[in-house]
């Protein structure tokens, strides 16, 4: 694989703009090469051959030394790199002067080095800013560790007085001033540039890491001075610390509304603080690893591009320029490596009971690998699904079910029961397609959704689940048809209507199965997000929560199918083989409620975010969902009661809600229709290279948004049953939601790219009161 592809694959998606523009540098080199080739005319090549022959004839008359003692002077005459000190900031910038500008084509090479300097300065500036951020974060983690250790000591010895907390230097996360100095210029990443393998700490050296980082001398007998240990009063630390509570759970939210949400520091709070700080350290470690990889890949890119320049321009400038790169911050800084070592030592000691193997498993989770059996069974199940669809069609046609007296009534009873599985399968197929295109266009969906590394589902996994469910559903449907025929012929006593109920039971059992089978981590993630949606105002709203709630608004018919299951089997309708649920007043009341619940949950989420973030956009979003709720209620009333007045009200309310929802989809969620953007009526940054895709998506979104107006207008479609029309329109809404999902996450990813936000922010468990005083002073 070429380095350009490797370089692109190894990039942190949110930091793409901060990397060296390797492709841009290659384009300039192509211009230099094409210019040199254009100058090689036939006459020039003939003259050069004659000159070379003449040189060979008289080459013996001149003396050529075997060793050129001034070989280095030739390289020094190609470029001269100056270091520029900026006035307002104590930061160095590099400016290269090309000394062969007077030669033909020199302007191309001068532009090459100018662009190269811009990339080097950009990379150094970004790296410097990120290093400063991680150093500040490391200092905060030091204070968090002080509080955690103090709390542990207090819990273990609650009755002890005058306890002093002695902190060993290995407990520190932040790099000391004496240790944070840079290495000898050019040596920090020299081993990484000349080889693709990244440096890792060997397991056999694990026990010596702490001693290597902070050498401890015991020759003086003064343990405190030798280890630079710090003694702090335990009571003083605990008096300055309180537990943070981000109102993430229903209990903490209610406490925050009706009383003090701050829990007293106790044994119960200790476990919670340990888990939270464990997540903080894990996320901080991932940030350091990505920063180290960023440094490594950019140094390698500079080395590769200079080698290409030497090959094309036939000039020896690589060694001189790479010496500057190695002396720059990205080549000489060692803070990240030291922080990585210190975090590993601290994490292993305090969060894995000194077991380095277990600690490193948490810090460095394995990347999920694609399995061939997943691909095989996906293809197998998809083929079986197609075969079963054909079998169902032939079964209905061969037995001429629709031509019989009971045919229409039977299909009207059975289709709503099985349509639930059709909606779920279609939704999962759309999600599988979304994952495929997110990966294709490098949308970091795993970070956006907050999936734990190694547990996220790939598009093959989702496709496998959907096709497996499809096979199960079609087999049950075929069995239902066969048993119904046998039952009518009195050859079978079992009512076939119980099969859909059994299928639902199996699916729910798999979903809530506590055993570690069938993607347990993903099932737990879905259940947790669903619980957050149901308890919308009591949980902190995250992107997976409102993303799932938005998808639930497109599954109204599927949710109503659950209500139908309860009525059909709970009230014994299946015994009479008739669906008269609409004759029950309770069912009709819940028919309204079920249609409103997803929008109501989304409305509560917007209110919660409005109260927490104080941004007016969440208020307008809540208004949008309230208008949708009103439209759904009126439309459902028209569906049950009919009448011209209800029809007019349904058209007006639905039109207003559709207009606002369409505007919100395209302008707010997708970020499109920007008149003054670089791409007219789209947005400045686009991941899909073809602009027509965005315009087509906007048109399709508008069309599918108004597709359900068919139910309100009640066009006379003789070839389709009303239930079939409802199912088709519901499927179109699921397709629209799938299209919306891709562009919604694309816009979220681009927002993260603009802010270089590649890691989730995990709140710290402890808060120091003196931090509040410092904020007031500022």
C-alpha positions, -999 to +999 in steps of 0.1 A: +000+000+000+013+035-009+022+058+019-004+083+009-032+058+016-015+047+049-012+084+059-049+090+052-060+059+070-039+067+102-053+102+105-075+112+134-106+122+114-113+153+135-077+165+131-075+161+093-069+197+086-040+199+111-020+172+094+006+179+067-010+183+033+008+154+017-014+153-014-009+190-019+029+186-017+027+158-042+008+180-067+036+206-066+061+178-072+042+167-102+043+202-116+081+202-111+084+169-128+062+178-157+082+211-162+115+192-163+101+167-187+088+194-211+123+209-213+138+177-225+134+183-263+151+161-289+177+187-297+186+191-261+189+154-256+211+150-287+234+178-275+236+162-241+245+128-256+273+144-277+286+163-247+286+131-227+306+113-254+331+141-256+334+140-218+341+103-218+369+109-245+388+134-225+378+122-190+413+107-185+430+141-188+415+154-155+420+141-120+390+131-100+394+123-063+377+092-050+362+109-020+345+143-023+354+161+009+330+189+001+299+168-006+280+185+022+286+220+007+265+211-023+235+203-002+240+235+019+238+256-013+203+243-022+183+257+007+188+279+037+163+275+066+159+305+089+141+305+123+118+334+128+107+345+162+071+359+164+067+392+183+035+385+201+042+349+210+074+332+220+071+307+192+094+298+164+085+297+128+106+284+099+112+301+066+132+284+038+151+303+012+157+284-021+191+293-034+186+280-069+158+304-078+176+318-108+177+284-126+149+275-150+119+262-131+132+275-098+099+292-091+082+258-088+108+245-063+105+278-044+068+274-041+074+238-030+095+249+000+072+277+008+043+252+010+065+229+030+073+256+056+036+264+059+029+227+067+057+225+092+046+256+110+010+245+110+019+210+124+042+225+151+016+251+162-012+224+165+012+200+183+023+228+207-013+237+215-023+201+221+008+195+243-001+225+264-037+212+268-026+177+279-001+192+304-029+214+319-052+183+320-024+163+337-021+189+364-058+186+370-056+148+372-028+152+398-053+171+420-080+145+413-056+117+424-048+136+456-085+137+464-090+100+455-061+088+476-072+110+505-107+097+503-094+061+502-074+066+534-103+083+551-126+054+543-102+028+554-093+046+586-123+067+595-114+071+632-077+080+628-066+115+636-038+136+622-034+115+591-009+128+566-011+119+530+023+111+516+023+110+478+050+090+460+064+106+429+051+078+408+016+088+418+021+121+399+007+124+364+020+158+354+056+160+342+080+177+364+099+208+351+132+189+353+117+159+334+097+178+308+127+192+290+131+181+255+155+154+243+186+161+223+172+177+191+162+152+165+162+121+188+127+121+202+111+104+172+141+093+153+133+056+159+098+061+146+107+080+114+131+054+102+108+024+109+070+020+109+069+003+143+058+025+171+076+023+204+059+004+232+070-004+267+080-041+270+062-062+296+095-073+312+104-037+319+071-029+336+085-032+371+113-008+363+092+020+348+087+040+379+124+039+387+133+049+352+110+079+352+118+093+387+152+079+399+151+075+437+183+075+457+184+058+491+221+065+498+214+095+519+188+079+541+165+108+537+135+092+521+115+123+517+142+142+498+152+113+477+118+105+464+106+141+463+076+129+483+050+154+494+031+152+527-003+168+528-028+170+555-056+146+548-083+167+565-072+198+546-076+181+513-111+167+521-122+201+534-114+217+500-130+189+479-166+182+471-181+155+449-192+166+414-227+156+403-236+162+367-273+153+372-268+122+351-293+099+369-329+104+378-321+105+416-294+131+412-317+152+389-345+152+414-320+162+441-308+190+420-343+203+415-356+199+450-325+201+471-287+199+472-274+176+445-239+173+461-235+140+478-213+139+509-180+121+504-187+086+517-179+050+509-207+050+484-192+080+467-157+064+467-167+037+443-184+061+420-154+084+420-131+056+412-151+045+382-154+080+369-117+088+374-109+055+357-128+067+326-110+100+328-076+083+328-086+060+300-098+089+278-067+109+286-045+080+277-062+076+243-056+114+237-019+110+244-017+080+221-034+098+193-010+128+198+020+105+197+007+090+164+001+124+151+037+133+157+049+101+142+029+102+110+037+138+102+075+132+107+072+103+084+053+124+059+080+151+059+107+124+054+088+108+025+080+140+007+117+152+009+128+119-006+104+123-034+117+158-040+153+146-041+143+120-067+124+144-089+145+175-086+179+157-084+190+179-055+203+169-021+182+189+003+165+162+024+192+159+051+194+197+056+156+201+059+150+170+080+176+183+104+153+213+109+122+191+113+140+170+139+150+201+158+114+215+157+089+209+185+073+179+169+106+162+164+123+170+197+095+172+223+092+143+247+064+154+270+039+131+254+061+100+258+067+108+295+031+115+302+022+081+286+046+063+309+033+082+340-003+075+332+004+038+327+022+036+361-006+055+379-034+036+363-018+002+369-010+011+406-044+026+416-070+011+392-058-024+385-042-034+418-007-034+404-017-059+376+000-044+346-016-069+321-051-060+332-044-023+334-030-022+298-060-041+286-082-013+298-059+014+285-053-002+251-084-021+241-081-044+211-093-031+178-122-051+165-114-073+135-137-083+107-146-120+109-151-140+078-179-160+093-199-128+097-196-121+060-205-157+051-236-159+072-247-124+060-247-136+025-263-170+034-291-153+053-297-127+026-300-155+000-324-174+022-345-143+027-349-138-010-358-174-015-384-172+013-400-141-002-404-160-034-418-190-015-444-168+003-456-153-030-459-187-046-477-200-015-503-173-016-508-176-054-509-214-055-535-216-028-554-186-041-559-172-007-569-137-019-596-152-040-613-169-011-640-154+011-618-152+042-586-141+023-589-103+027-599-105+063-572-130+071-545-108+055-559-078+072-554-095+105-520-111+099-501-083+080-502-058+109-487-084+132-458-092+109-453-057+097-436-049+130-407-072+120-406-056+085-402-022+100-374-033+123-356-052+095-358-022+071-345+002+099-316-021+106-308-024+069-307+014+066-285+016+097-261-009+081-260+012+049-253+043+070-224+026+088-209+016+054-210+051+040-199+066+073-168+045+071-164+052+034-163+089+039-144+087+073-172+099+095-161+090+131-194+076+141-179+055+169-167+086+187-199+106+180-220+078+195-196+071+223-191+034+215-163+017+235-134+008+212-137-028+200-174-032+208-189-012+180-209-030+153-198-029+117-221-028+088-216-065+082-227-072+118-258-051+115-266-067+081-262-101+096-287-094+124-312-079+100-310-108+075-311-133+104-343-117+117-357-116+082-352-154+078-368-160+111-398-138+103-404-153+068-402-188+081-428-180+108-450-164+081-448-195+059-456-217+089-485-194+098-500-198+063-496-236+063-511-240+098-540-217+089-548-240+059-545-271+081-567-255+108-594-246+083-593-282+071-595-294+107-562-312+103-545-291+131-559-279+164-534-252+171-544-217+162-518-202+138-522-167+153-500-176+182-469-178+160-463-140+158-466-138+196-439-165+199-417-146+175-420-114+195-412-133+227-380-148+211-369-113+199-374-097+233-357-126+250-326-121+228-327-083+233-328-086+271-307-117+275-281-112+302-256-137+289-226-126+268-240-138+235-252-121+203-235-087+207-242-082+244-224-049+247-243-034+218-276-047+232-268-031+266-259+002+249-293+002+231-312-006+262-294+021+281-301+047+254-338+035+253-341+039+291-327+074+288-353+082+262-381+069+283-369+088+313-360+118+291-362+147+316-344+128+343-312+118+325-286+140+309-293+142+272-264+129+250-263+125+212-271+087+212-302+095+234-318+121+211-306+103+180-325+072+191-355+094+201-356+109+166-355+074+151-384+064+173-405+092+158-402+073+125-414+041+140-449+051+150-465+022+132-441-002+148-449+011+182-486+008+174-480-028+164-469-034+200-503-020+211-520-042+186-502-073+200-514-064+235-550-059+224-550-089+200-537-114+225-545-098+258-582-093+251-585-127+233-592-113+198-571-140+183-595-167+196-622-153+173-597-147+145-609-111+142-593-078+148-619-056+165-594-036+187-608-003+174-641-011+190-625-008+224-624+027+238-592+021+258-575+009+226-585+041+208-573+063+236-539+046+236-539+048+198-535+086+204-510+082+232-488+058+214-485+081+183-476+111+206-451+093+229-419+095+207-425+132+199-432+139+236-400+123+247-381+143+222-398+175+234-388+167+270-352+162+258-352+196+242-366+212+274-338+195+294-311+208+271-326+242+271-325+244+309-289+231+310-272+247+280-293+280+279-293+279+241-324+292+223-321+267+195-333+239+218-364+260+226-372+263+189-366+226+185-391+219+214-416+242+196-411+221+164-420+189+183-449+205+200-464+215+166-458+179+154-476+165+185-506+187+177-506+176+141-503+139+150-533+142+175-555+160+149-545+135+122-552+105+144-586+120+154-594+124+117-584+088+111-608+076+137-637+100+134-635+112+098-655+143+087-646+173+066-637+196+095-612+171+109-597+167+074-592+205+070-576+207+105-554+177+098-542+193+065-534+227+080-517+213+111-498+187+092-487+212+066-473+236+092-455+208+110-441+194+078-428+227+067-410+234+100-396+198+102-384+200+066-366+233+072-351+220+104-338+188+087-321+206+059-309+239+075-302+229+111-296+192+112-277+190+079-263+225+078-272+230+041-288+259+022-260+283+031-262+310+004-228+325+010-208+293+014-180+281-008-205+256-023-236+276-031-267+266-012-248+238+005-221+243+031-184+251+031-172+215+038-186+185+021-175+149+026-193+134-005-174+146-036-205+148-057-226+179-049-256+165-068-260+140-039-269+168-015-294+184-038-310+150-045-312+143-008-329+176-001-355+169-028-361+133-016-364+145+020-392+170+010-410+143-010-409+117+017-419+142+044-452+148+026-457+112+016-479+104+046-503+131+034-518+103+014-534+090+046-550+124+052-563+130+016-574+094+012-568+090-026-588+061-040-562+034-047-582+004-056-552-018-062-539-014-027-554-022+007-555+006+033-532-014+056-508-020+027-507+017+019-500+025+056-472+000+057-456+013+025-457+049+037-442+039+070-414+021+051-408+053+031-405+073+064-379+048+076-360+052+044-362+090+049-349+087+084-320+066+072-310+093+046-314+119+073-291+099+097-262+100+072-262+137+067-270+145+103-239+126+115-218+141+087-227+176+099-219+166+135-186+152+124-177+183+105-185+204+135-161+183+155-135+187+128-138+225+129-132+224+167-106+196+165-128+177+190-117+141+188-122+129+223-153+129+246-152+151+277-155+130+308-164+151+340-140+149+369-154+133+401-140+159+425-142+196+426-119+219+446-134+249+463-103+270+456-110+266+419-142+286+424-122+313+442-097+314+413-125+318+388-139+347+408-105+364+409-102+360+371 
